Amino acid sequence: MKIQSMIGLAVFDVEDGKQLGKIHDFIVHEDWSVYGFELEGKGLFSLQVRTVKWEDVVSFGNDAIMIRNQQAVRQTAADDIKHTFLIGNRKLKELPVLTSDGAMLGYVSDVYFNPELGKSITGIEISDGFISDLIGGRKWLPISDQISFGESAIMTPVASDQRLEECL
């Protein structure tokens, strides 16, 4: 499942059936796991965001995500969130993907994870630009323990370009 396809999904509490908001962004740990997500509704100058840990998700579908109850929604200091997918200072989307010998593989366009297998991210979708995407399509790089978050790029081992696969 692509993370980007889940942004905007409605979030409901299974106890009361109340809609608590919509997914605004995903929170990602440096160990390539989904920590949780942010709900929409942060004020322009607010230092707090409403978050839900992935452990509090009961089920998910194409139209909504169901969480335990309203208490699963927490106020979190925006500065305490290290990595997100879509927005923020340390977002993954559009981050360059480089090998340790300096070869550019492209830019992060999406992140894959299988919620049924837990919260581990399984791969990164990489774009090499609009024209390249049209001609050759986007590529997918499976996650390994050798891929890391850098200050300004995702760092991969030498010859990672040989591990790239066609996106389905």
C-alpha positions in Angstrom: 0.0 0.0 0.0 1.3 3.5 -0.8 1.3 6.0 2.0 0.2 8.8 -0.3 -3.0 7.0 -1.2 -4.0 6.9 2.5 -3.6 10.7 3.0 -7.0 12.2 3.2 -8.8 9.1 4.5 -11.4 9.7 7.2 -10.5 8.5 10.7 -13.3 7.0 12.8 -13.4 5.9 16.4 -14.9 2.4 16.6 -16.5 3.0 20.1 -18.7 5.8 19.1 -18.6 5.8 15.3 -17.5 9.4 15.4 -15.4 10.8 12.6 -12.3 12.4 14.3 -10.8 14.0 11.2 -8.8 13.0 8.1 -5.2 11.9 7.7 -3.0 14.9 7.0 0.4 13.2 7.0 2.3 10.1 8.2 5.0 10.1 10.9 8.0 7.8 10.0 10.8 6.6 12.3 14.4 6.3 11.2 14.1 2.5 11.5 11.8 2.6 8.4 8.6 2.0 10.3 5.3 4.0 10.4 5.0 5.5 13.8 1.5 6.9 13.2 -0.2 9.8 11.5 -1.2 13.4 11.9 -4.8 14.5 11.7 -5.8 17.6 9.8 -6.7 20.7 11.7 -3.4 22.2 13.0 -3.8 25.9 13.3 -1.5 28.1 11.3 0.6 29.2 14.3 -0.1 26.1 16.5 2.9 24.3 18.0 0.8 21.2 18.6 -0.6 18.6 16.2 -3.1 15.9 16.7 -1.5 12.5 16.2 -2.5 8.8 16.4 0.0 6.0 16.9 -0.2 3.1 14.4 -0.7 0.7 17.4 -4.1 2.4 18.0 -5.4 1.5 14.5 -8.0 -1.3 14.7 -8.6 -1.7 11.0 -8.3 0.2 7.7 -10.0 0.1 4.4 -10.1 2.0 1.1 -12.5 4.6 2.6 -11.5 5.0 6.3 -9.2 4.1 9.1 -10.7 2.9 12.3 -9.0 3.6 15.7 -9.7 2.3 19.2 -11.4 5.4 20.7 -11.1 9.2 20.9 -8.4 8.9 23.6 -6.0 7.5 20.9 -5.8 11.1 19.5 -3.0 12.9 21.2 -1.6 16.4 21.2 2.0 16.2 20.1 4.5 19.0 19.9 5.3 19.6 16.2 9.0 19.9 17.0 9.0 16.4 18.5 8.1 14.8 15.2 11.3 14.0 13.4 10.3 12.7 10.0 7.1 12.9 8.1 6.1 11.8 4.6 4.5 14.8 3.0 5.1 18.1 4.9 7.5 19.6 7.4 11.2 20.3 7.6 12.3 16.7 7.5 9.8 15.3 5.0 10.6 12.2 2.9 8.6 13.2 -0.2 10.9 14.7 -2.9 14.1 13.9 -0.8 17.0 12.9 -3.1 18.0 9.3 -3.0 21.8 8.9 -3.3 24.3 6.0 -3.2 27.3 6.3 -0.9 29.5 6.8 -3.9 27.5 9.8 -5.0 25.2 8.4 -7.7 21.7 10.0 -7.8 18.9 7.5 -8.1 16.1 10.0 -8.1 13.7 11.5 -5.6 11.2 9.9 -3.2 7.8 10.0 -4.7 6.0 7.6 -2.4 6.6 5.1 0.4 5.2 1.5 0.5 4.2 -0.4 3.5 2.0 -3.4 4.2 -0.3 -2.6 7.2 -1.3 -6.2 7.5 2.4 -7.2 8.2 2.9 -4.5 10.9 4.2 -1.0 10.4 7.5 -1.7 8.6 8.1 0.3 5.4 8.9 -2.2 2.6 10.1 0.2 -0.1 10.6 3.6 -1.6 9.1 4.7 -4.9 11.7 6.8 -6.8 11.0 9.3 -9.5 13.7 10.5 -11.9 11.6 13.4 -13.1 8.4 13.8 -15.1 9.8 13.0 -18.6 11.8 10.0 -17.3 8.7 8.8 -15.4 6.7 8.9 -18.7 9.3 7.1 -20.7 10.6 4.5 -18.3 8.2 4.7 -15.3 9.0 5.1 -11.7 11.3 2.7 -9.9 10.9 0.9 -6.5 13.8 0.3 -4.1 13.2 -2.3 -1.4 14.2 -1.2 2.1 17.2 -2.7 3.8 19.1 -2.0 7.0 21.7 -0.3 4.9 19.4 2.5 3.7 19.4 5.5 6.1 18.0 9.0 6.6 20.6 11.7 6.0 20.3 15.3 6.8 19.4 16.2 3.2 19.1 12.9 1.4 18.2 9.2 1.7 21.6 7.3 1.6 21.8 3.9 0.0 24.7 1.5 -0.5 26.8 1.5 -3.7 25.2 -0.4 -6.5 21.6 0.2 -5.2 20.7 1.2 -8.8 21.0 -2.6 -9.5 18.3 -3.3 -6.9 15.8 -0.9 -8.4 12.6 -2.6 -9.6 9.8 -1.5 -11.9 6.8 -0.1 -10.0 3.7 -2.2 -10.5 
